[in-house]
Amino acid sequence: MRDFLQHLNLRPFTRLRPVALALLRAPRRTATVLAAAAALLLAAPTGGAAHEIPKSVTILAYLKPEGKSLRLVVRVPLEAMRDIQWPLRGPGYLVLTQLDSLLHDGTKIWVSDNLRIFEEGTQLGAPRITNARISLQSDRVFESYEAAVAHFSAPTIPASTDLAWQQAMVDVVLEYPITSANAHFSIDPTLARLSVRTTTVLHFLPPDGSERVFTYLGDPGLVHLDPQWFQAAGQFVSLGFNHILDGIDHLLFIICLVIPFRRLRPLLVVVTAFTVAHSITMVASALGFAPTALWFPPLVEVLIAISIVYTAFENIVGATLERRWMIAFGFGLIHGFGFSFALRESLQFAGTHLAMSLATFNIGVELGQILVLLFAVPLLNWAFRRVVAERMGTIILSALVAHTAWNWMLDRGSLLREYSFEMPALDAAFGAALLRFATLALVAGAAIWYGRPIVRRLLGSISDPGNDRSRGSEGTP
């Protein structure tokens, strides 16, 4: 640690001490000259590296339990370890013979101190840094665990190598004491502060010989490397719940759907149609039944905005329940693709519980929808009774929503136009994609076919003969 502190960039301030004393004793003109000299001292190069936050870094890591030890092999760009005055020579080349203690201290401060690893829910103690060395960016040894471990037995880089500090990589081996290699492990990394955009690729190698790869941005929170079913369920319920609450476009569409239909049974018909539809495409997309072209996600975002605009305008001109549930189902298919984009990135945390994770994510989405409706519907009923007439309130609210969604549609359309669309090649891959899409269309068609009789029965008992059964707006849910 002494070597580490000695290499911190404190030398300019040490050199200013005699200058400061002279300033206190000197006349005004002399003091001015000395102040200028102090500024030059601060501006003068000190022979060390600058420490700006990197814009983007990628961390590669392998985590493998073996016997009574959990080994973590990590590669981190050296420029991400800031506030360390790396010894340099010439135009900025590392002095490789003076790095050993600095690498150890830098690894502790920037890597091991920012990792919490748990065995069966109990946090492991501080790791032992068994090896740390400098490598070249072009060195591809981290393409496998075996190659990464063998790399530490190979000769180090020759001391005469001209290696710029911004192009160096730090390879580290950390070892944690554990009780069993077959235990359930989890990790809570907080490495986002290494750069503005930190990407981590973590390979977990359990004793059964399998390999699980996790790729995430920033700090993902607690990651269960081999989750049990209830851990996966809880995590994906939370993901789905937070996703619907963060998705303002989905929420506006749901509110637009139910503005004219706020009684219990109309709400049940409309929301159920939307739920069934988005569940179909969300699960299908997560399982690979959706197009994989780069333009598809922006297209879905545009269509989601269009769905809000259309529903808002239908509210303005007058909506009927017989049409509304079909609208909810049709546009729900599109919104399901939007849900799936968030779900796809999270399925890597499902472990072996894929079906459980899909189901619980959908449950989380539905719980979020119910929560929104529990607040929105009573608020709308109160506003239409006390503030504004229902018809006028429906028009005003729908116009405001339509205006917002219209701007989204234009902005997202501009982004979509930046993608190039090419005719697909008529090959086996295109045939397989077409078959998957046809299967998805058949499932959606079957849902409508078997759902229509159920909806008709519900519609037939919604209101008594004295009411207009095409409107569900009277009364409270």
N, C-alpha and C positions, 0 to 999 in steps of 0.2 A: 504493500500500500504506500510505503514511503516513496518508491520509484514512481508510482502513479501520481502522487501529489506533486512530486518534483516536475513532472511533465505537464501539469496543468498550465494554462496560459497566464501565469502570474508574473512572468519576468518583466514586462513593461512597467508594471506598477512598482516592482522592487527597484528598478532603475530610476524611478521618479523621486525616490525618497530624498536623495541629496539635493535634487533640483527644488523640491518643495521647501526644504530648510533654507536654501539660498534665497528663495523668493521672499521668505519672511524677513530676512535681514537686509535685502538689497534696496537701493533707491528705486523710484518709480520707473525710470528709463531702463535701468538694468533689469528690473523685474519683468518688464515687457519682453526684453530679449530672452530672458530665461523661460518665460511662458511659451514663447514661440519654439524654443528648443524642446520643451516638454511635449508640445504637440507633435514635433517631428519624431521624438522618441516613441510616442504611441503609434504613429503611422508607420514606423520602420518595421520591416519584416523581422520575425523572430525565429525563423527556421522551422516553424511547425505548420500543421495543417489547419485550414479554416474549418469552422464547425457549423455550417448551415444545415437546416433540416432537409434531408433528401426528399424530393418530390415523390419518389416511388421506390420501394425495395421489395424483394421477394425472399422469403425465408423458406428454406427446405429443411425438413426434419424427419427423422425416423425414431419411433418409440417402440422398444422391444423388451418385454419382460423375459428374463432368463434366470432360472434358479431363484436366488434370494436377492437379485439385483434387477433394477429397471434402468435400461440404458437409453439415453436420449442423445442422438447424434444430430447436430444442428449446423447449418451453414447460414451465416449472416454477413451482409456487406459491411466492410469495415467502416465506411463513411456513415453508417447508421449509429455507430458508437461515438457520440459527440462528447464535447468537453474534455477530450483527451488530447494532449499535445503529442501526436505521434512524431518520433524522430525522423527528420527528413534530410535529404542531401540533394544538391543540385537543383533542378527545376521542380522538385516535388516528389522524388523517389524515396521510398521507405528505406530506412536503415534497418535491415532485417535482423542484424545481430543484436539489436537493442529492444526487442519487442516482447520477450518472454513474460516478464512480470506485468507489463501493460496489458497484454492479451488476457492474462488471468483476471486482473482486476476489472478490465472492461467487460469481459464475459459475465462476471458476477453482477456488475451494476446493471448492464443492459439486457441480459438474457435470463440468467438463473433467478435473479431477484424478482423477475416479472412472470414467473411461472409457478402456479400452484397445482400440484398433482395429488390425486386422492386414490387411495386403495380401499375399496369397499366403504367409501364415504369418509374415511379418515385421512386428513392431510399428511403427506409424507414430509419428512424432515428436509433440511437443506441438502442439496446434492453435492457430490464431490466432483470437482473439475479434474478429470483424469488426463485430459489432453486438450491443447489449443494450439492451432498453427495457422499461418497465412497460406492462402492458395490463390491461384490465378482464376479469373472468371472463366477462362476457356477450359478449365479442368472439369471434366464431365463425370467425376467419380460418384456424385450424388444421384446418379441415375438408378442405383440399387443400394440396398442396405449393405450387402456384402462388400461391394466396391468401396463404399464410404468408410467402413470399418478398416478394410485393408489399407486404405489410403494413409492412415495414421502410422502404419509400419514402414511406409516408403520413405525415402530420403526427402528432406525438406528442400525448399527452393534455395538454389545457390545464393550466397550472400551478395554476389556481384550483380544479381538480377536488377534491371531497371524497372521497378514496379511502382507506378503512380498510386498514391494512397487511395484515390477515388475508385481505382479498378481492382482493389484487393478484396478478397473474401476471407472471413474468419471461420474456420471449421473447429467445432468444439464437441467434446464428449463429456456428458454429465451422467453420473450414476447415482441412483436413489436406492437405499435399502428397502426391501419389501419382504413380506411374509410368505407370499405365494405367487408364482407366475400365472396361476389360473384364476386369480382374483379379478373382480370387475374394477377397471380403472377409469378415471375421468381426469380432465385437465381444464384449468381455467387460465388461459394465457392472456396477458395484458401487454402485448408487444406492439400495439398500434402506435405508440409514441415514437417508435423508431423512425417513422417517416410520415409524410402527409397521407400517403396511401400505402398501407402495409398489407401484402398478400402472403398468406402462409399456406404451404402445402405440407400437410402432416400425414405420414404413413404410419399406421399402427399395425404391428406384427405380432398377433397373439400366438400362443404356443401351438395352436392347431395347424399352423402353416399357412393360414389365409392372410390376406392383406386388405386393410381398409384405408382408403385415401380420403382425407378431408381437405377441402380447399375453401378458405374463407378470407374475407376482408376485415381488417381491423381486429377488434376484440369480440369474439363470438359469444362470450359468457361461458358458463360451464358446459363442456362437451363430454358426454358419456361415450367413451370409445367402444364399449360393448354394452349398449343399453339393455336393461330389462324391459319387459313389456309396459309396466306401469310408468317407467321413466320416459319411454318414447311417447306413451299416451299423454302424459302431463305436458311434455314439451310441445307436442304438436297441437294440442288444444290451445295452449297459450299462443303459439304462432298464428293459428287461424283466427283467434279472437283479436289479437293485436293487428293482424293484417286488415281485417274488415274495418276496424276503427281508424286505422291510418289511411285507408283508401277512400278519400272524400268523394271520388267519382262514383264508386259503388254505393255509398251511402245516399248521395243525391238521387241516384236512380231508384233506390228502394223507396225513398220518401216520395218521389214523384209518382211511383206506382200506387201508393196508398192514399194520396191526398184526397181523391174523390170517394174512396171506399174505406171507411174507418170502423165499421162494425166488425164483430168477431168473425163471422163466417165469410164475408167478402175478403177480409184480411187473410183468413186461412187459405182460401182458394188462390189468391194472387201470390202470396208469399210461398206457398207450397209449390206452385208452378215454377217460380223463379228458383227455388231450392233444388228441385229435381233436375232442372235444366243445367244449372251451373255445376251440379255434382257430376253429371254425365261427362261433360267436356273437361272438367278439372281432373277427374280420375283418368280419363282417356289420354289427355295430354301428358300427365305425369308418367303414364305407362308407355309413351312413345307413339301415340296415335295421331299426333298433331304435326303439321308441317314444321320442318326444322330450318327453313330459309331465314336469313337474317331480317328480311322485310316483314316476317309474320308478326312478331311482337308489336312493332309500330302500327301495323294494320289493325291489330286488335284494339290498340289504344284509341285509334281514330273511330272505329266502330262503336266502342263504348261511349265515346262522346256523342256520336250520332244517336245512340239509343236514348240518351238523356234528353237530347233536343227533341226527338220525335215524341217521347212520352210527355214532355212538358207541353208541346203544342197540342197533343191530343187532349190533355187536361183543359186547355184553353177553349178548344172548339166543342168539347163535350165527350166524355169517355163513357163507355158501357162496360159492365162487368163481363159480359159474354166475350167481348173483344180483349179486355184487359188481361185476362189470364193467358190468352194466346200470345199477346205482346210480351208478357212477363216470361213466358217459356222461351219464345224465340230469342229475345235479347239475353235471357239467362244463359243460353248456350255460349254466347260471345263473352259474357262476363266470366264464365267458367274458365276460359282460356286465360283471362287476366289473372285469376286466382292461381292458376297452375304455374305461372312464371315464378311466383314467389315460392310455391311448393317445391318446384324442381330443385332449386338451390338448397333446400333444407332436407331433402330426402337422404342426403349423405349422412345425416345424423340419426337415421331411423334404425341402423343396424340391420338385424334380420327381421324386423317387424314392419315390413313395408305396408301390408294391408291395414294393420293397426294404425299406422301413422297417417295413411290416407283418410281413414274413417274419422280419426280424432281431429285432424286438421279441419275436416268438413264440419264436425261438431262445433269446433271453436268458431268457425265462420257463422254458423247458425246462432250460437249464443250471442255473438256480437250483433247480429241482425235483430234478435229479440230485444236486446238491451236498448238499441236505438229506437225501435218501435214503441217500447214501453215509455220512453220519454217523448217521442215525437207525436204519437197519436193523441194522448191527453192534452198536449200543448196545442195541437191544431184544433181540437174540439173546443178548448177554452177560448182560443183566439177567434174562432168563427162564431162563438156565442156572445163574446164580450167586446171584441175590438172591431171586427169587420164582418159584413155579410159573407156567407159561405161562398157564393158564386164569385163575388168580387175578390175575396181572399184567395180562392183557388187560382184565379187569373193572375193576380199580382205575384203570388209565390211561384207559379209555374213560369211566368215571364222572367223573373229574376234567375231562376235555375236555367232556363233556356239561354239566357244571355251569357251566363258563365260557361255553360257547356259549348256554346257556339264558339267562344274564344278558344277553348280547349281544342275543339275540332280543327280550327284554322292552324293553331300552333302545331298540333300533332300531324296535321296534313303536310305542313311545310317540312317537318322532319322525315315523313314517309317518302316525300319526293326525292330525297337525297339518296335513296336506295335504288339500285338498278334491278329491273325485273327482266328475266330472261326466260324464254320458252324452255321448259324442261326437256331433256332428252327422253325419247320414247324407248326406255330400256327396262330391264327387270326391276331396278330400284324405283322407277316411276310407277310401274305396275303394282309393286308392293305398297307404295304410299297411297295409290288410288284405292287399293283394296282396304287399307286401314280406314281411309276416309269414308268409304262406302259402308263399312261396318259401323262406324260412328253415326252415320246418317240413319242407318236402320234402327239402331238403338233409340235415337231421338224420335224417329217416326213411331216406333212401337210404344214409347212412353206417351205420345200424344193420342194414339189410337186407343189404348187401354185407359187413358186418363179422362177422355171426353165423357164417357157414361157416368163416371164418378162425379165429375164437375157438374154435369146436368142435374144429377140428383141433389147435389148441394145447392145449386142455383134455384131449384124448384122449391126449397124450403127456407130460403133466406129471409123472405119478408111475407107479411100477411097480405091479403088481397087489397087492403087500403093503401098500400105503399107501392112505390115504383121499385120493382125488384132489380132494375138495371142500375140503380144507384145504391150505394151502401153507406151513405154519409150521415144518416140520421141516427141519433142515439150515441151511445158510448160502447166501446168494445167490451 
